[in-house]
Structure formats: structure tokens, C-alpha cells
Amino acid sequence: MTFYPMTVHRMNALVCRRAQSLLLLAAALLLPLGAQAQPTTSPPDAPSRAAAEAPRTAYLVRSADMLPVVLMSARTSLTGEADGFAAAAADVVVVGPAVKGLVTGGPHAAALTKSLDAGVRVVACGLAMEKTGVAEGDLLDGIDTAPNGFHELFRLEAKGYVTLQL
């Protein structure tokens, strides 16, 4: 028996041909499985149940200057007056010196009353009230209080509210 040594070049060519054959065989076997695969998520254009429902919104207000604009935005999102946007709920959490704007007879009393009547929930931060000397009895009727305004916002976020801080 005569043994002919294989050159390195011939050996590499043989290994490459076998590797290509194995890859083609694997692809042929796996191709039908790929055709049976189903998507695990709904198509991007299919509306989800959550998207079909209006969002619940919460605004954190630190400045009394922003209060009228935020109250108007919250109110119009509930009444259908917002251009193409509707909210299922609108809460306004007021912290810091802005709580002074929530008092009866204050400069924002008319905007507050209009918003409260439309269903906007206005919450005054108890810590801010204490620091600014605003008593609960000084607040316009219908305004809720929370011991800590930031914690109130976190609570609303945990309940799924979309939040905006101003």
C-alpha cells in the first residue's frame, strides 16, 4: 500500500468543502422551522388596550407663576378643550412657595375654582404649607392636602399616572 501525503493546501480545501456541506445541510433542516415561527408581540400598528384608554396625568408645580397655566392645561385635558389630547384624570400637586397661591381670595382663586369644578384634583403639600405658614383652613374649598407633595407625586406615578414637573 502506498501512502501519498496530502498537502496542506489540499487538506484545507477538503475541510472547507466539508464545512460548506455541513452548513448547507443545517440550513436546509432549519429553514422549515423558521417559517413556522410566530411573533411574540403584536404588530406595532395594532393598538394596545392601554393606548386606547386616556392617560391619567399629574403635574408637580413649584412656582406660583406656573399655577394658572398648569390649571388651564389640566382642566382643558378633562373637558375636551385640549387640542387633540384628553386625560382620564388630572391632578395638580403644589409644593414649595406655590402653596401660597392656593388660599381663599388669592390671585388664582378663580382659576382654581374653575379647575376644581371641571374635575381637576388639586393637592397642597403639607410640608410646604407648614414652612410658608399656610393653614389648612386658609385653602380654597375643594383642595386636598398630602403630608409630602413629592411622595404624593411618587404615589401617583406608581398608580400609572403620567407626570410633569414644573
N, C-alpha and C positions, 0 to 999 in steps of 0.2 A: 504494500500500500504506500502510495506516495503522498506525502503531505505537502501542500502548497501553502506557504504562509500568505495570509491575507494582508494586503497593505492597509495602512491606517486610513487612507482615502476611501478605499472600497468598504472598509468596516463602517466608517461614518455614514456613507451613502446608504448602506443596508439598514443601519439603526434609524436613520431619518425616514426611510420608506416604511419601516415597521411602525414608527411613531405616527406617521401620517395615516396609515391604515387604521391604527387603533383610534385615533381622533375621529376619523370619518365614521367608524363603526359606532362609537359613543354618541356622536351627533345624530346618527340615524336612529338609534334607540331612544334618545331623549327627546327628539323633535315631537313625537305624538303626545308626550306628557305636557309639553309647553302649550300645545293647542288646547288642552283641557283645563288649563289654569284659569281660575276665576279671580276677578279683582276683589280685594278685601275691603275696599272702601267704595262709597257711592261716587259716581262721576262728579266732577267739580261743578257742573251746571245744575245738578239736582239740588233743590232747596232742602236744607235740613229743617227739622222741626223747630229747633231753636231759632233759626234765621227767620222763620215765618212769624214768630212772635215778636212783639215790640220790646225793645230793651228797657230795663229799669235803670234810671240814671241818678247819680248823686254828685253834687257839686260841693267842694270844700271852699269856703270863702274866708279869706284872711283880712281883706281890706273892705271897709265900708263903701269905698268908691265903686267897687265892683258889684255890690249888692243889687242895685237896680237892674243892671244888665243880666245878671245871673237869674234873678227872679223872673224877668221877662222871658228869658230863654227857657227856663223850667216850665213856666206857665204855658207858653205857646206850644211846647212839645206835648203837653197834655190835651190842649184844646183843639189841636189840628191846625193851628195857625202857622206852625213852623213849616217852612218851605221844603216839603218832601221828607220830613222827619217826624216821627211820632214815638212817644215814650209811653210805656205802660205805667210807670211811676216816676216821680221826680222829687228827690229830696235835696234840700239845701242845708248843709251843716256849716254853721257860722262859728268861727274861732277867733281868738285874739281880740284886738280892739274893735273889730267889726261888730261885736255883740252890742255895742252902744247904739248901733243903728236899728236894733230890734225893739226899742222901747216904745210904749204908747205915746203918741204925739210927736214922735221923732220924724226926721226928714223923709224916711222911707215907709211911713205908715200906710200910705195909700197903695203903694206897690206891693207891700206885704199883704194887705187885706185882699187885694185883687188876686194875688197868687194863692193865698190860703183858700179863698173861695173857689178857685179853679182846681183845687186838689193837691197843690204843692205842699209837701211836708217840710216845715222849717224847724231846724233843731239848733238851739243855742248851747254852746259849750259851757258847762258848769264851772270849770277852772277859769275860763276867761271872764265869766260873769263875776266870780269872786275877786279876781285881780282888778277888774275895772269898776267894781262897786255897783254892778247892776244886780238888783234883786229879782227873784222870780216874779214877784208882783208887779215889777216895772215893765215886764214884757207884754207885748201886744197879745190879746187873747188868741188862742189857737197855736201859739208857738210852743213846741216841745223843748225839753231840756235833756241833756245827756251829761253824766258826770265828766266825761272827757270826749271832746269833739273828734280827736284823732281816732280814738277807739271806736267811736260810732261809725266813722268812715270805714275802718277796717272791718267792722261787723257787716256793713252793707256790701263791701267788696266780697266778703265770704259768702254772702247770700246771692251773689251773681250780678250785683249792680255794676254798671259801667261808671267809672268815676273820673272826675276832672277836678284838679286843684288849681285855684286861682289866688 
